[in-house]
Amino acid sequence: MSKVPSIISADMTVRGDLIGGGDLQVEGKVFGTIEVGHLVITKNGAVEGAIVAKAVAISGLHVGTIRAGAVTLETTAKVQGDILYDVLQIENGAQLEGQCKRVSVSTGGDKLLSPPELPPAERSEAA
């Protein structure tokens, strides 16, 4: 698997779900669910929809729920929605409107933080 992230550039708007095991960097806008390994929403990026990832770093805007092992809200982040996490870091200046709930990976919470397994038919299409 490549270490280079997929990028939604600043001039792009995506409407629909994005699902994959790699990394994704959002510089533009996404309207839909995102299920990836690692997600970065840059300062000018915006996501409206649920996020499921191993790690999420937000500098831009997010509206919706987040389920991730590690969540970082950077200084310029604006988040509206609930966060389920194992590790949460909120920098000074970040804005959060919603509830946060720690889900420990060591007590089985990792099942909540993992993207759902694709059905066999979709799994073969994704390969």
DAQUIMO-V141091 format. One record per residue. N is the residue number from 0. RES is the residue in one small letter. OMEGA is omega in whole degrees, 0 to 359 (999 if undefined). Layout:
# DAQUIMO-V141091
n=N res=RES omega=OMEGA
n=N res=RES omega=OMEGA
This chain:
# DAQUIMO-V141091
n=0 res=m omega=182
n=1 res=s omega=176
n=2 res=k omega=180
n=3 res=v omega=181
n=4 res=p omega=167
n=5 res=s omega=185
n=6 res=i omega=169
n=7 res=i omega=188
n=8 res=s omega=187
n=9 res=a omega=182
n=10 res=d omega=182
n=11 res=m omega=170
n=12 res=t omega=180
n=13 res=v omega=175
n=14 res=r omega=183
n=15 res=g omega=184
n=16 res=d omega=177
n=17 res=l omega=184
n=18 res=i omega=178
n=19 res=g omega=182
n=20 res=g omega=184
n=21 res=g omega=182
n=22 res=d omega=180
n=23 res=l omega=175
n=24 res=q omega=181
n=25 res=v omega=176
n=26 res=e omega=180
n=27 res=g omega=182
n=28 res=k omega=175
n=29 res=v omega=175
n=30 res=f omega=182
n=31 res=g omega=180
n=32 res=t omega=176
n=33 res=i omega=176
n=34 res=e omega=184
n=35 res=v omega=176
n=36 res=g omega=180
n=37 res=h omega=182
n=38 res=l omega=173
n=39 res=v omega=172
n=40 res=i omega=184
n=41 res=t omega=185
n=42 res=k omega=181
n=43 res=n omega=179
n=44 res=g omega=179
n=45 res=a omega=177
n=46 res=v omega=173
n=47 res=e omega=182
n=48 res=g omega=181
n=49 res=a omega=176
n=50 res=i omega=172
n=51 res=v omega=183
n=52 res=a omega=173
n=53 res=k omega=180
n=54 res=a omega=180
n=55 res=v omega=173
n=56 res=a omega=184
n=57 res=i omega=172
n=58 res=s omega=183
n=59 res=g omega=186
n=60 res=l omega=172
n=61 res=h omega=174
n=62 res=v omega=182
n=63 res=g omega=182
n=64 res=t omega=177
n=65 res=i omega=171
n=66 res=r omega=183
n=67 res=a omega=177
n=68 res=g omega=180
n=69 res=a omega=179
n=70 res=v omega=175
n=71 res=t omega=174
n=72 res=l omega=183
n=73 res=e omega=188
n=74 res=t omega=184
n=75 res=t omega=183
n=76 res=a omega=172
n=77 res=k omega=185
n=78 res=v omega=174
n=79 res=q omega=180
n=80 res=g omega=183
n=81 res=d omega=180
n=82 res=i omega=169
n=83 res=l omega=189
n=84 res=y omega=169
n=85 res=d omega=178
n=86 res=v omega=182
n=87 res=l omega=176
n=88 res=q omega=179
n=89 res=i omega=181
n=90 res=e omega=176
n=91 res=n omega=178
n=92 res=g omega=178
n=93 res=a omega=180
n=94 res=q omega=180
n=95 res=l omega=174
n=96 res=e omega=183
n=97 res=g omega=180
n=98 res=q omega=178
n=99 res=c omega=178
n=100 res=k omega=178
n=101 res=r omega=177
n=102 res=v omega=186
n=103 res=s omega=177
n=104 res=v omega=183
n=105 res=s omega=179
n=106 res=t omega=176
n=107 res=g omega=179
n=108 res=g omega=180
n=109 res=d omega=177
n=110 res=k omega=177
n=111 res=l omega=185
n=112 res=l omega=181
n=113 res=s omega=174
n=114 res=p omega=179
n=115 res=p omega=179
n=116 res=e omega=179
n=117 res=l omega=173
n=118 res=p omega=184
n=119 res=p omega=182
n=120 res=a omega=180
n=121 res=e omega=181
n=122 res=r omega=180
n=123 res=s omega=177
n=124 res=e omega=183
n=125 res=a omega=183
n=126 res=a omega=999
